[in-house]
């Protein structure tokens, strides 16, 4: 909706994990290097943890992009940790291209073991990546451990990457999983961005989206400071705040996003709200929140109405009315 107005070729702040937008902070670079080394070095187990929104899934996709550049790698990617042991094994087998329908747990284990061993004898790499691994039950983690018993005198035949929130570390530290913990060869952890990294992150995403170097910044320094304050350096929150603030700026036809727009976006997203039941009651919204939201909607409505009446001239691009791809307001 706002891309042409700000001379962008694509949306810069989507929440889908797109490897093109990978921002190489020291934390992310070290984590990617660690898990890549664990896989290519046939180390067996590796663990990647981080708070919600710090970029774990994006890092996985970057890893898979690297692995796809090699013909000797096959991987299964599981993104649902809330499965029974049989469902989990069936999902893995299916992702590896093995027939899995109607087979019991023993048959699935036998097929997976045969597959991994056959690839190992050919010096091929087989990888299991499990996202949201903090949801995995102890039973499933034990099944994974047993699969990693497949090894030669030199290295492991199945490489396993467990990715999850910090609760995964706590689970692996439990006494019942001590055998699995001892097999972890590499651990990496993602941390939120610093204030300076937040600035670089925003600027990089704008450049990748098509912003021309040297143009006036859509997000001035004082605006980025407010984004960092509300997001606490968490990339997913940075994206969400920037996206919502850009929509507001576009509705008001301003060349850049102001700190007040960021504060408004954060308030709309309830980022600073008390999570108690009383605070989440709709009746608890302040008058300022209501007025600001109504003002923004009215401004956007007036803009669209004006565009329709004038033949659609907005920001150098001609369009008639609202396209079928834009929501009605």
N, C-alpha and C positions, 0 to 999 in steps of 0.2 A: 504493500500500500504506500509506503513512504520512500521506497528505494529510488525512484526516478527523481524525487524532490531533492534527495541528498546525493544524487549522482552515483548511486551504488548499482552494481550489477546483480547482486544477490543479497539475501537476508544475512546480516552479519552476526546476529545473536540468537540463532536457533538453539534449541536445547537437545537436538539429536546429536549423537557423537559422530562428528565428521573429522576424519584424520587430517583433512586439508587445513583445519583450524588448530591443529596441535600447537600449543605454545610451550617451547622448551625451557621451562624453569630448571634450575639445578635439581630440585626435588623430582620433577617428572623425568628429566634426563637420566638421573641415577636409577630411578625405578625401572625405566624402560631397558636400560643397559643390563640391570640385574636379572630381570625376567628373561630377556633374550639370551643372555649368557647361560642361564639355567637350562633353557630349552635346547639350545644348540650344543651345549656342553654335556648334555645327557646327565644332568645332576639329579633327576628324579623329581623331588618336590620343591616348589617355590610358592611363596605366599605374598600377596599384595593387599594391603589394607589402607583405608582412608575414610574420613568422614563422608557423609552423604554430600554429593555434589562436587567432590574435589577432582573428578576426572578419571576415575578408575576404568569405567567402561570405554571411554575414549582411548585410554592407554592400551586396553585390550585390542581395540580395533587397529591401533598403530602397530602393535605386535603382530597381529594376524596379517596385516599388509606386508610386513617384513618377511614373515614366514611364507607367504604366497609367492614370493620372488624365488623360492627354492623348490625344485621339483621333487625333492626327497622328503617333504614334510606333509603329513596328513594330520588333521586336527578335528576334534569334536568340541563344539562349543555349547555348553549348557548354561542357560540363564535363569533357570527356575530351580531354586533349592528346596522348594516345598513339594517333593516327590517321595514316594515310597521307594525302598531299595530296588524292587523289581522294575518300577517305572523308570527309575534313574538309569539302571543298566540297559533297559530297552531303548531309552532315548539316546544313550551313548552309542550303542550298536547301530541304531538307525542312522545317526549322524556320520558314522564311519562307513555307511553304505552296506552294512550287513543286514540280512533278513532277521527281523526281530519280532514280528507279529506272532502272537500265540505261543511264544516260547517261555518256559519257566526260568526262574533265576539261575538254576544250575546250568541250563543249556546256554543261557546268555553269557555266563561267566566263561564257559568252555569256548564259545565262539570268539569272545573278546580276547581271551588268552592266546588262542591259536593265531588270531589276526596279528596281535602285537608281536608274538614270537617270530612269525613268518617275516614280518617287516624288519625285525631286528636282525635276522640272519642275512638280510640284504643290505644292511647298513643304512636303513631308512629311519627317519625320525617320526615318532607317533606321539601326539600331544593331546591331552585332555585339559580344556580350560573350563573352569566352573565359576561363573559370576554369581553374585548374591550368595556366596558360600557360607556366610554366617547363619543362613537358614538351614544348612544341612544338618540332618540328625546324626547322632553318634553312630548309628547303624550304617548309614551311607558312607560316612568318613572311614569306617572300618573296612567297608567293601573296597573303597579306593586304595586304602593301605595294602590290602591283600593283592590288588592288581599290580601294585608297584613291587611286589615280590619277584615279578618277572625281571630277571637281570642276568647279565653275563659277568664274568670275572672282571670286566673292565667298566661297565656302566649300566645304567637303568634302561630298560626297553620302553617303558612308558613314562613320558614326562607330564607332570601334573602341575597346573597353576591354579591355586585357589585364590579367589578375589572376593573381598567383602569388607564390611564395616569393621570398626575396632572390636566389636563383639566376637569376631572370628579369632582374634588373638587370644581373647579370654577363653574361648572354647578350646583352642589348641593347648592352652596352658593347664587345662584340667588334668587331673591324674589319670582319668580313664583313657585319655588320648596321648599319654606320654610316649607310647611307641611311635605314633605318627609324628609327634613334635620332634623327636630325635632324628627323623628322616628329612626334615626341612633343610634344604641346602642353602636357600637364599630367602631373606625376608626384606621386603621393601614397604615403605609407607609414604603415602602422599599427604602433604600438608597444605593448608590454604596459602594463597598468594600473599606476598607482602604488598604494601601500598605502591611501591615502585613497580612491582611485577603486575599489579592490577592495571596501572597506566599502560604498560607495554602490551598487556593482554588485550585491552580494548583497542589500542591503536593497530595492533596486528590484525585483529579480526576485521576492522574497518578497511585496512589496506587489501586484505584478501578478498573482501566483498566488492572492491573496486574503487575505493576512495583514492583520489589523486593526491600524491605527496605535495606538500606546500600549501594546500587549501586550508582555510580556516577550520580549526578543529570543531567537530560536532560536539565533542565532550571536552570543554575547557578544564584546566587544572583544578579549579575549585569544585567543579561538578564531579570529577573523578574522586576527589576526596570524600564527597558525600556517598558516592557509590561504594567506595571501600568501607566506609563507616557502616552502611546498612548491610552489605554483603559479607563483611568480615573476611573478605578475600576468597570466598568460595565461588569457583567459576560458574556453577549453575545459577547461583543467585545473581552474579554479575550479569549474566546473559538475560535473565528474566527482568531485572531492573532496567537494564539498558533498552531492551525491547519495548517495555511499557513506557519509559520516558521518551523514547523516540516517537512513539505514536502520539503522545501528548504534544511534543514539539511540532510534529507535522500538522496536527489539528490546529495549532495556533500559528502555523506558518512562520516559525522562527528558525533562523539558520543554525542555532546550536541549542543544546539541552542545558537548562539552568539547574542549579542546586535545588531550587524549589520544586522543579518537576521531578527530580529524583526523590525528594522527600515525599512528594505526593504518590509516586509509584510505589515506594516502600510502604506507605500507609495503606494503599489499596491492596497490596499483597499481604498485609498484616504481618510484616516482618518483625516489627517491634511490639506486637500485641502480646498482652498477657494471655496465656493459653487456658486460664481458668474458665469454667462454664459461664460465669457472670460476664467476663470480658468478651466472650464470643457471641453474646446475644446481639442480634441486629439492632435492637433498640439502644444499645450502648454506643453506637456510632455518634461521633461528635457532629455538631452543626457545621464545623469547618470542613469535615470530610464530605458531608452531603453537598454543601455549596460548591466545593471544588470539583466533585465528580459531575454535578449537574452542569457547571460552567464549561467543563471540557467537552461534554457531550453536545451542548448547544453550539459551541464553537465549531466542532467537527461537522455538525449538521448544517450550519450556516455555510461552511466552506464547500461542502458537497453540493449544496443547493446553488451556491454561486458558480461553481464549476459547471454544473449542468446548464445554467442560464447563459453562460458565456461561451459555450461550445467546448468546455472541458480543458481550457488552457491552465495548466498547473505546472510550475517548475520546469518549463521548457518542453513539456510533452503534451500532445493534444489527445484528449479522450472525451467521449460523449457519455455523460451520465456515469452511473456505477456499473462496472462490468459484472458479468454473471459470476465471477470468481470472488467478488468482494461481498462481505456480509451486509445485509440491510441494517440500517441503524434507525 
